[in-house]
Amino acid sequence: MRMDVYHRAEHEHKLSFLLVPAGKLLPEEVTNVDWVVHTRGVEVNEEAAELPDYGIDKPGPQIREKGYAITGVQHQVAEG
């Protein structure tokens, strides 16, 4: 599935990622946070158990339930 990927800075030089189906707007519940476009239209296997580059577990169920997938607090990714 093609996704638009956003990121935001977290404490301790880490990042969280948000994946939204390509071309869709950010969901209202996340628009009050400073998400920055990371990349657009990237092909992602949403049925993978995890997406380690983005620190996201079970992206498919997250996307089906919420319309997006997000990095878990314990899986934030080191910058760089």
Secondary structure as GFF3:
##gff-version 3
##sequence-region A 1 80
A	DSSP	beta_strand	2	10	.	.	.	ID=ss1
A	DSSP	three_ten_helix	11	13	.	.	.	ID=ss2
A	DSSP	beta_strand	14	21	.	.	.	ID=ss3
A	DSSP	three_ten_helix	28	30	.	.	.	ID=ss4
A	DSSP	beta_strand	36	43	.	.	.	ID=ss5
A	DSSP	beta_strand	50	51	.	.	.	ID=ss6
A	DSSP	beta_strand	56	57	.	.	.	ID=ss7
A	DSSP	alpha_helix	59	66	.	.	.	ID=ss8
A	DSSP	beta_strand	69	70	.	.	.	ID=ss9
A	DSSP	three_ten_helix	73	75	.	.	.	ID=ss10
A	DSSP	beta_strand	77	78	.	.	.	ID=ss11
###
